[in-house]
Amino acid sequence: MARRQLPPVAAVISFIDCINRGDIDGLGLLMTDDHEPAVFDEEPLRGKEPNIEAWNGYATAFPDYVIYPRVVAEPGQGQVAVLGHTTGSHLGLSDQEERSCQSSGSPKRRTGACAAGACCCYASKPGSPTGSLRNGG
């Protein structure tokens, strides 16, 4: 039996869950062939295989990386916005310091677009402390 397509919010939550568990194979299953993260002030990395490789490098370099979604919304057809924070990232901050980014008014904000139950792109908004997936930090 063929797997049914996930609704956009479910695809994004699944994507975050795979990141939190370090499940790179699972991430790959949720990416479209033209998957393209858009991190503020960085060139986009386009394509499923380069992004799988990038996430593998990031998960290896930062095995304690966890995304804590606080608000998940679906503002438009196929678009999902996630507001929250992370710990264990490339920032080199203690978990408490990284969590405080949220309370200081600089939460990490991500907006994603999903099609056919898979994530095709996401964007980190300006003012968000983020890093490159390409170089593991």
C-alpha positions as a Markdown table, in Angstrom:
| # | Residue | x | y | z |
|---|---|---|---|---|
| 1 | Met | 0.0 | 0.0 | 0.0 |
| 2 | Ala | 1.4 | 3.4 | -1.0 |
| 3 | Arg | 2.0 | 5.9 | 1.8 |
| 4 | Arg | -0.5 | 8.7 | 1.9 |
| 5 | Gln | 0.8 | 12.3 | 1.6 |
| 6 | Leu | 1.3 | 14.1 | 4.8 |
| 7 | Pro | -0.5 | 17.4 | 5.3 |
| 8 | Pro | 2.0 | 20.4 | 5.4 |
| 9 | Val | 2.0 | 20.8 | 9.2 |
| 10 | Ala | 2.5 | 17.0 | 9.7 |
| 11 | Ala | 5.4 | 17.1 | 7.2 |
| 12 | Val | 7.1 | 19.9 | 9.0 |
| 13 | Ile | 6.6 | 18.3 | 12.5 |
| 14 | Ser | 8.0 | 15.1 | 11.0 |
| 15 | Phe | 11.0 | 17.0 | 9.6 |
| 16 | Ile | 11.7 | 18.6 | 13.0 |
| 17 | Asp | 11.3 | 15.2 | 14.7 |
| 18 | Cys | 13.9 | 13.7 | 12.3 |
| 19 | Ile | 16.3 | 16.6 | 13.0 |
| 20 | Asn | 15.8 | 16.1 | 16.8 |
| 21 | Arg | 16.6 | 12.4 | 16.5 |
| 22 | Gly | 19.5 | 12.8 | 14.1 |
| 23 | Asp | 17.6 | 10.7 | 11.6 |
| 24 | Ile | 19.2 | 11.9 | 8.3 |
| 25 | Asp | 17.6 | 9.1 | 6.3 |
| 26 | Gly | 14.2 | 10.2 | 7.5 |
| 27 | Leu | 15.0 | 13.8 | 6.6 |
| 28 | Gly | 15.9 | 12.6 | 3.1 |
| 29 | Leu | 12.5 | 10.9 | 2.7 |
| 30 | Leu | 10.7 | 14.1 | 3.6 |
| 31 | Met | 12.7 | 16.3 | 1.2 |
| 32 | Thr | 11.6 | 17.0 | -2.4 |
| 33 | Asp | 14.3 | 16.7 | -5.1 |
| 34 | Asp | 14.5 | 20.5 | -5.2 |
| 35 | His | 14.7 | 21.0 | -1.4 |
| 36 | Glu | 16.2 | 24.4 | -0.8 |
| 37 | Pro | 16.8 | 25.9 | 2.7 |
| 38 | Ala | 17.1 | 29.7 | 2.6 |
| 39 | Val | 19.2 | 30.8 | 5.6 |
| 40 | Phe | 19.4 | 34.6 | 5.9 |
| 41 | Asp | 22.7 | 36.0 | 4.6 |
| 42 | Glu | 23.7 | 32.7 | 3.0 |
| 43 | Glu | 23.5 | 31.3 | -0.5 |
| 44 | Pro | 20.7 | 28.7 | -0.7 |
| 45 | Leu | 21.8 | 25.0 | -1.0 |
| 46 | Arg | 19.5 | 23.5 | -3.7 |
| 47 | Gly | 18.8 | 19.8 | -4.1 |
| 48 | Lys | 18.0 | 16.8 | -2.0 |
| 49 | Glu | 21.4 | 15.1 | -2.0 |
| 50 | Pro | 23.5 | 18.2 | -1.1 |
| 51 | Asn | 21.0 | 18.9 | 1.8 |
| 52 | Ile | 21.2 | 15.3 | 3.0 |
| 53 | Glu | 25.0 | 15.6 | 3.0 |
| 54 | Ala | 24.7 | 19.0 | 4.8 |
| 55 | Trp | 22.4 | 17.7 | 7.5 |
| 56 | Asn | 24.6 | 14.7 | 8.0 |
| 57 | Gly | 27.5 | 17.0 | 8.6 |
| 58 | Tyr | 25.5 | 19.2 | 11.0 |
| 59 | Ala | 24.2 | 16.2 | 13.0 |
| 60 | Thr | 27.7 | 14.8 | 13.3 |
| 61 | Ala | 29.2 | 18.2 | 14.4 |
| 62 | Phe | 26.3 | 19.0 | 16.7 |
| 63 | Pro | 24.7 | 15.7 | 17.9 |
| 64 | Asp | 22.8 | 17.5 | 20.7 |
| 65 | Tyr | 21.0 | 19.9 | 18.4 |
| 66 | Val | 17.3 | 20.0 | 19.2 |
| 67 | Ile | 14.5 | 22.2 | 17.8 |
| 68 | Tyr | 11.8 | 23.3 | 20.3 |
| 69 | Pro | 8.8 | 24.5 | 18.4 |
| 70 | Arg | 6.7 | 26.9 | 20.4 |
| 71 | Val | 4.1 | 27.9 | 17.8 |
| 72 | Val | 3.3 | 26.1 | 14.6 |
| 73 | Ala | 0.9 | 27.8 | 12.2 |
| 74 | Glu | -0.3 | 27.3 | 8.6 |
| 75 | Pro | -0.7 | 30.9 | 7.3 |
| 76 | Gly | -1.2 | 30.0 | 3.7 |
| 77 | Gln | -1.9 | 27.0 | 1.5 |
| 78 | Gly | 1.0 | 24.7 | 1.8 |
| 79 | Gln | 3.0 | 27.1 | 4.0 |
| 80 | Val | 3.9 | 26.4 | 7.6 |
| 81 | Ala | 5.5 | 28.8 | 10.1 |
| 82 | Val | 7.4 | 27.6 | 13.1 |
| 83 | Leu | 8.4 | 29.8 | 16.0 |
| 84 | Gly | 10.7 | 28.4 | 18.6 |
| 85 | His | 14.3 | 28.0 | 19.7 |
| 86 | Thr | 17.1 | 25.4 | 19.6 |
| 87 | Thr | 19.8 | 24.1 | 21.8 |
| 88 | Gly | 23.0 | 22.3 | 21.0 |
| 89 | Ser | 23.6 | 24.3 | 17.9 |
| 90 | His | 26.7 | 25.8 | 16.2 |
| 91 | Leu | 26.3 | 28.9 | 18.3 |
| 92 | Gly | 28.5 | 27.4 | 21.0 |
| 93 | Leu | 26.2 | 28.7 | 23.8 |
| 94 | Ser | 25.0 | 26.8 | 26.8 |
| 95 | Asp | 21.5 | 25.4 | 26.5 |
| 96 | Gln | 20.3 | 28.1 | 28.9 |
| 97 | Glu | 21.9 | 30.9 | 26.9 |
| 98 | Glu | 20.5 | 29.5 | 23.6 |
| 99 | Arg | 17.0 | 29.3 | 25.2 |
| 100 | Ser | 17.3 | 32.9 | 26.3 |
| 101 | Cys | 17.4 | 33.9 | 22.6 |
| 102 | Gln | 13.7 | 33.2 | 22.6 |
| 103 | Ser | 12.9 | 35.3 | 25.7 |
| 104 | Ser | 15.1 | 38.2 | 24.5 |
| 105 | Gly | 12.9 | 38.7 | 21.5 |
| 106 | Ser | 15.1 | 36.9 | 19.0 |
| 107 | Pro | 13.5 | 33.5 | 18.6 |
| 108 | Lys | 14.5 | 31.4 | 15.6 |
| 109 | Arg | 11.7 | 31.7 | 13.1 |
| 110 | Arg | 11.4 | 29.4 | 10.2 |
| 111 | Thr | 8.8 | 29.4 | 7.4 |
| 112 | Gly | 8.5 | 26.3 | 5.3 |
| 113 | Ala | 6.6 | 25.3 | 2.2 |
| 114 | Cys | 5.4 | 21.7 | 1.7 |
| 115 | Ala | 4.0 | 20.0 | -1.3 |
| 116 | Ala | 2.9 | 16.4 | -1.7 |
| 117 | Gly | 3.7 | 15.7 | 2.0 |
| 118 | Ala | 7.3 | 16.7 | 1.7 |
| 119 | Cys | 9.3 | 19.8 | 2.6 |
| 120 | Cys | 10.7 | 21.6 | -0.3 |
| 121 | Cys | 12.1 | 24.8 | 1.2 |
| 122 | Tyr | 12.4 | 26.7 | 4.4 |
| 123 | Ala | 13.6 | 30.1 | 5.4 |
| 124 | Ser | 15.2 | 31.5 | 8.5 |
| 125 | Lys | 14.0 | 35.0 | 9.1 |
| 126 | Pro | 16.3 | 38.0 | 9.7 |
| 127 | Gly | 17.4 | 38.4 | 13.3 |
| 128 | Ser | 17.5 | 34.7 | 13.9 |
| 129 | Pro | 20.8 | 33.3 | 15.0 |
| 130 | Thr | 21.3 | 30.5 | 12.5 |
| 131 | Gly | 24.3 | 28.9 | 10.8 |
| 132 | Ser | 25.2 | 27.1 | 7.6 |
| 133 | Leu | 24.2 | 23.5 | 7.1 |
| 134 | Arg | 26.8 | 23.2 | 4.4 |
| 135 | Asn | 29.8 | 23.4 | 6.7 |
| 136 | Gly | 28.4 | 21.8 | 9.8 |
| 137 | Gly | 28.1 | 25.2 | 11.6 |
